[in-house]
């Protein structure tokens, strides 16, 4: 077979050069990529950025569903996008109040007022925050300011009504609460606060009606079920009270107040196991809730578990002291005649200063003292008082105080703080030096605040533990609050009888 020889092609020199260069360039690029000297930029697929409005809308929905923690987090995300938006701060502060996060709520509400000094909602929610934290005087001031800024704002009247009734201003509270409902008949806070005012004045059926209307508006607010349960107890309907408290616990499993009410109600019907379970959950949920510690202590006392009752009752007393000291309004210095130093201050006030919080944790209150008059002997005097509300340690510093006549002395007074027998709390004689200065450490304790039954029950626990030396001061404290308290008197008699029986 004949095979034709192939025709020999001519070599294209430029093609060869091009291919060699292309291969070389590819190898070079590959090497750079391996050595990460070339970074490939990947453009992500564009996604829409969420707006603050969308977060607020979501938070509102979560709130209506009772998802309080998630609602708070979502409002916070909205606020991150618009950090000075007061319209977001107000509902967020309100939810923080309802979740018993008073320190955070006050800080946020105060910030809202600072940013919007003419905002009625900002002042109103600060009123609510102060009131729920126990600063009733401050709450009234903010509430009245909110009403003045916008007389048609329902929440301003509602929150002010609650503060009024907490200050025992009944007629003002009723008027303000009714006005809130008139302005906002479908406003859950207006309905709830009107119910609260009615409850406090003893109209329990009226209160229950308002609470039920509030629940119709929003069925997922734990604090309203607590209010309803408490009112049912006044009406001696224990089964309904338990159902209300159980619903509150269902909505807010870590709400100390709800757990405490449910536990204490179980104790009332002698279901002690359930009572202890819920009361222990209450003190674990809020280690600063004095009421729950008191209830748990009394439960242990009733079950004759004195070793467990003692620390709980002691904690209840200490926390009540702290709460009372937190409400101290001001410090002032008077000049007193030595022979007349007594339970009440003279009218001769020479120095005064109002207390403000010195730290975000609200553990210390500080008052800067200034002369009562800009002219006269005390015109150049100055001073400072630091009150630790946690343990009662009080530092008083004075400078430039003029010398007094031999029969006169200086005495300091903590306005808003009372002794156990309900007298103005004073420092005793302030030992100002000859140079007019003073730097002294005092103790603001005991003060009025703890319940009388905590004292005598704790005293009886110590009696049964054979520790009458610790029991006597507690019985004495109870008698200062209520001089004819039979259980305190009986405790003293028992201790004396025990000591006489063991005497040689």
Secondary structure as UniProt FT lines:
FT   HELIX           13..34
FT   TURN            35..36
FT   HELIX           52..64
FT   TURN            65..66
FT   HELIX           68..81
FT   TURN            83..84
FT   HELIX           86..98
FT   TURN            99..100
FT   HELIX           102..115
FT   TURN            117..118
FT   HELIX           120..132
FT   TURN            133..134
FT   HELIX           136..149
FT   TURN            151..152
FT   HELIX           154..166
FT   TURN            167..168
FT   HELIX           170..183
FT   TURN            185..186
FT   HELIX           188..200
FT   TURN            201..202
FT   HELIX           204..217
FT   TURN            219..220
FT   HELIX           222..234
FT   TURN            235..236
FT   HELIX           238..251
FT   TURN            253..254
FT   HELIX           256..268
FT   TURN            269..270
FT   HELIX           272..285
FT   TURN            287..288
FT   HELIX           290..302
FT   TURN            303..304
FT   HELIX           306..326
FT   STRAND          330..337
FT   HELIX           338..340
FT   STRAND          349..357
FT   TURN            360..361
FT   STRAND          364..371
FT   TURN            377..380
FT   STRAND          382..388
FT   TURN            389..391
FT   STRAND          393..399
FT   TURN            406..407
FT   STRAND          408..418
FT   TURN            420..421
FT   STRAND          424..430
FT   TURN            434..435
FT   STRAND          438..443
FT   TURN            448..449
FT   HELIX           452..464
FT   TURN            465..466
FT   HELIX           468..481
FT   TURN            483..484
FT   HELIX           486..502
//
